[in-house]
Amino acid sequence: MLMMALLIGSLTWAPRTQATEIFQATPPRILFVASQESDIHQRAYEPLRRGLAHPSPLFIAVSSPDAEPWMRHFDCAQCLIITSGTSALQTVIDITRQARVLSIVIPMENHERLIRTASDPTRFAALFMDIPLEHRMRIASRHVPAFRRFGMVTSQTRSGSPSEGQPSNLRLFPKAPHQDLLEVFVQAARQSDAILTLPDREIYNSRTIVSIMMTTYRLGTPLIGHSEALHRAGALISIYADPEMLGEEALTLLRTWNGEDWQTLRRLTERYQVSINHQVARSLRITVETP
């Protein structure tokens, strides 16, 4: 497998930032809340730990027995809570009332759904991990010019699925409530050159991914993945922001914040990498070019 990093913006490290520079007042207390104690969230945390000084963020996972007391301790007007993952944000919304919150390692749809339940949405900012669909399609076509028709399997409950204004060469294949998931993938595979994946847990999860890969592989239609996990599972091309990139970009966002409304700091990541599975390419007899 070949890993190619495509970064928008510089990844060079700036000097460590004093935490006081973020709030321009008394030293803020910074808490990093992870959805679970895992490598993904530790990797997102590390750039922030190294880049913010005096004090560096304290790391806590929501599963920790001390998580709620720590979140209440860091719930103040001069506090910043950085959440990593969807369940971390949900927990912080439920427990806190004052602290500013910056969410990373989270899809935009999940963030928007949770923020609708918050009593004060203005204290929530976010760096979304999504790479725009059209951008992923262009990248995939640059590597495999034969990719002209793209399919995408979605769950009917997914509110953020593209519809109006979607690219003309993208076709959606929504799964009906009682429809067999693999039947939908067979339809998509037969009518598409490649299938784009989305962070839709009803479609892509640990119970379904092996069957999806085997079905699409048998039909010769590759997946264009949205995550590192799908790259490892066998997607031909995966385009995603890895946790370190999201942590680095969050650090840059904090450094460059000019005191504007906090909630305006909701944006898609501008950093990503492209991972190509050459073993899958050889098996499917697909020529992958290097633009």
C-alpha positions in Angstrom: 0.0 0.0 0.0 1.2 3.5 -0.7 0.3 6.4 1.5 0.4 9.9 -0.1 -0.1 12.9 2.1 -1.7 15.9 0.5 -1.8 18.8 2.9 -3.4 22.2 2.3 -1.5 24.7 4.2 1.8 24.3 6.0 2.4 21.6 8.6 5.5 23.2 10.0 5.4 23.7 13.7 5.0 27.2 15.1 6.4 28.0 18.6 4.4 26.7 21.5 1.4 28.9 22.2 0.7 30.4 25.6 -2.9 29.3 26.5 -3.5 32.9 27.6 -3.2 34.1 24.0 -6.5 32.3 23.1 -8.7 34.2 25.4 -6.6 37.4 25.8 -7.3 37.5 29.5 -6.7 35.3 32.5 -5.2 31.9 31.8 -7.9 29.6 30.5 -8.2 26.0 31.7 -8.3 23.6 28.8 -9.8 20.1 28.9 -9.6 17.5 26.1 -12.5 15.1 26.2 -12.2 11.9 24.1 -15.1 9.7 23.1 -13.0 6.7 24.3 -9.5 5.9 25.4 -8.1 4.9 22.0 -5.3 5.6 19.6 -7.4 7.8 17.4 -8.2 10.3 20.1 -4.7 10.2 21.5 -3.3 11.0 18.1 -5.7 14.0 17.8 -4.7 15.2 21.3 -0.9 15.0 20.8 -0.5 18.1 18.6 -2.6 20.1 21.0 -0.6 18.8 24.0 2.7 19.8 22.3 1.5 23.1 20.9 -0.3 24.6 23.8 1.7 25.5 26.9 1.0 26.9 30.4 -1.1 24.9 30.7 -1.4 22.1 28.2 -4.8 20.5 27.9 -5.7 17.8 30.3 -6.9 14.5 28.6 -9.9 12.6 29.8 -12.1 9.9 28.2 -15.8 9.9 28.7 -15.6 6.4 30.1 -13.4 7.4 32.9 -15.1 7.4 36.3 -13.7 10.9 36.9 -15.0 12.3 33.6 -18.1 14.1 34.9 -16.3 15.8 37.8 -13.5 17.0 35.5 -16.0 18.4 33.0 -17.9 20.3 35.7 -14.6 21.6 37.0 -13.7 22.9 33.6 -17.2 24.4 33.0 -16.4 28.2 33.4 -16.4 31.3 31.2 -12.6 31.2 31.0 -12.5 27.5 30.2 -12.1 25.7 26.8 -13.2 22.1 26.3 -11.9 20.3 23.1 -14.0 17.3 22.3 -12.8 14.5 20.1 -15.6 12.3 18.6 -19.4 12.4 18.7 -20.1 10.8 22.1 -17.6 13.3 23.7 -19.6 16.2 22.3 -22.9 14.7 23.5 -21.5 14.2 27.0 -20.2 17.8 27.1 -23.5 19.2 25.9 -25.3 17.3 28.7 -23.0 18.3 31.5 -21.6 21.8 30.8 -23.3 25.2 30.6 -20.6 27.9 30.3 -17.3 26.7 28.7 -16.5 27.3 25.1 -16.3 24.0 23.2 -14.3 23.1 20.1 -15.2 19.8 18.5 -12.8 17.8 16.3 -12.8 14.2 14.8 -16.6 14.6 14.1 -18.7 14.6 10.9 -20.6 17.8 10.3 -24.0 16.0 10.3 -23.4 14.6 13.7 -22.3 18.0 15.1 -25.3 19.8 13.7 -27.7 17.1 15.0 -26.3 17.4 18.6 -26.0 21.2 18.6 -29.8 21.4 18.0 -30.1 20.0 21.6 -27.8 22.5 23.2 -29.2 25.3 25.4 -26.6 27.8 24.1 -25.3 26.9 20.6 -23.2 30.0 20.4 -20.5 28.5 22.6 -19.8 25.6 20.3 -17.2 25.7 17.5 -16.1 22.8 15.3 -13.6 21.5 12.8 -15.4 19.0 10.8 -13.6 15.9 9.4 -15.7 15.8 6.2 -14.0 16.1 2.8 -16.6 17.5 0.3 -18.0 14.9 -2.0 -17.2 16.7 -5.2 -13.6 17.1 -4.1 -13.3 13.4 -3.3 -14.8 12.6 -6.7 -12.3 14.8 -8.5 -9.4 13.2 -6.6 -10.6 9.7 -7.4 -11.0 10.6 -11.1 -7.5 12.1 -11.2 -6.1 8.8 -10.0 -8.4 6.6 -12.1 -9.7 8.6 -15.1 -12.1 5.7 -16.0 -14.1 6.7 -12.9 -17.0 8.7 -14.4 -20.1 7.4 -12.7 -20.2 7.4 -8.9 -22.7 5.7 -6.6 -23.4 6.3 -2.9 -25.5 4.0 -0.6 -27.3 6.0 2.1 -29.7 5.2 4.9 -33.1 6.8 4.6 -32.7 8.3 8.1 -29.6 10.2 7.1 -30.7 13.8 7.0 -27.5 15.1 5.6 -27.5 13.0 2.4 -26.9 15.1 -0.7 -30.0 15.5 -2.9 -30.5 18.9 -4.5 -27.5 20.3 -6.2 -25.6 17.0 -6.2 -23.2 16.3 -9.0 -24.8 14.9 -12.2 -22.4 12.0 -12.2 -23.4 11.0 -8.6 -26.3 8.7 -8.0 -27.8 7.9 -4.6 -29.0 4.5 -3.6 -31.0 4.9 -0.4 -31.6 1.7 1.6 -35.3 1.2 2.5 -36.0 0.2 6.2 -36.5 -3.5 5.5 -34.4 -3.8 2.4 -31.3 -6.1 2.5 -28.2 -3.9 2.6 -26.2 -6.0 0.2 -29.0 -5.9 -2.4 -28.5 -2.1 -2.4 -24.8 -2.4 -2.9 -25.3 -4.8 -5.8 -27.5 -2.3 -7.5 -25.0 0.5 -6.8 -22.0 -1.6 -8.0 -23.7 -2.6 -11.3 -24.6 1.1 -12.1 -21.4 2.8 -10.9 -17.7 2.8 -11.7 -16.9 3.4 -8.0 -18.9 3.7 -4.8 -18.3 6.7 -2.5 -18.6 6.0 1.2 -20.0 8.3 3.9 -19.7 8.4 7.7 -23.1 6.7 8.0 -23.0 4.1 10.9 -26.2 2.5 9.7 -24.4 1.5 6.5 -20.8 1.2 7.4 -20.0 -0.5 10.7 -18.1 -3.4 12.1 -21.0 -5.8 11.4 -21.4 -4.9 7.7 -18.0 -3.8 6.3 -16.6 -7.3 5.5 -19.8 -8.3 3.6 -19.9 -4.9 1.7 -16.2 -5.3 0.7 -16.7 -8.9 -0.5 -19.9 -8.0 -2.5 -18.4 -5.0 -4.3 -15.1 -6.8 -4.9 -16.9 -9.7 -6.5 -18.7 -7.3 -8.8 -15.4 -5.4 -9.6 -16.6 -2.0 -8.3 -14.2 -0.4 -5.8 -15.0 1.8 -2.8 -13.7 5.3 -2.4 -13.4 5.5 1.4 -13.8 8.4 3.8 -11.6 7.1 6.6 -8.4 5.4 7.6 -10.4 2.4 8.8 -12.0 1.9 5.4 -8.5 2.1 3.8 -7.4 -0.8 6.1 -10.6 -2.7 5.3 -9.9 -2.7 1.5 -11.2 0.5 -0.1 -9.3 1.2 -3.3 -8.8 4.9 -2.6 -9.4 6.6 0.8 -9.5 10.3 1.2 -9.5 11.5 4.8 -8.1 13.8 7.5 -6.2 11.7 9.9 -6.4 12.5 13.7 -3.0 14.2 13.8 -4.0 16.5 10.9 -7.2 17.4 12.7 -5.3 18.1 15.9 -2.8 20.3 14.1 -5.5 22.2 12.3 -7.4 22.8 15.5 -4.2 24.2 17.0 -3.9 26.6 14.0 -7.5 27.6 14.4 -7.0 28.5 18.0 -3.9 30.4 17.3 -5.5 32.5 14.5 -8.8 33.1 16.2 -9.3 36.9 16.4 -12.0 37.2 19.0 -14.9 36.9 16.5 -18.0 35.1 17.4 -17.0 31.7 18.6 -19.7 29.8 16.8 -18.4 31.2 13.4 -15.5 28.8 13.9 -17.4 25.9 12.3 -15.6 24.8 9.2 -14.6 21.8 7.2 -11.0 20.6 7.5 -8.6 21.8 4.8 -6.1 19.0 5.3 -6.4 15.5 4.0 -4.4 12.6 2.7 -5.0 10.1 -0.1 -4.3 6.4 0.6 -4.2 4.0 -2.3 -4.5 0.2 -1.9 -2.4 -1.1 -4.7 -3.1 -4.7 -3.8 -6.8 -4.1 -4.4 -6.0 -2.3 -7.6 -4.0 -5.2 -8.9 -6.7 -7.7 -7.9 -9.4 -5.6 -9.7 -7.0 -4.9 -12.6 -7.4 -1.1 -12.1 -4.6 1.2 -13.2 -4.1 3.9 -10.6 -2.2 6.9 -11.8 -0.1 9.4 -9.9 -1.3 12.9 -10.9 
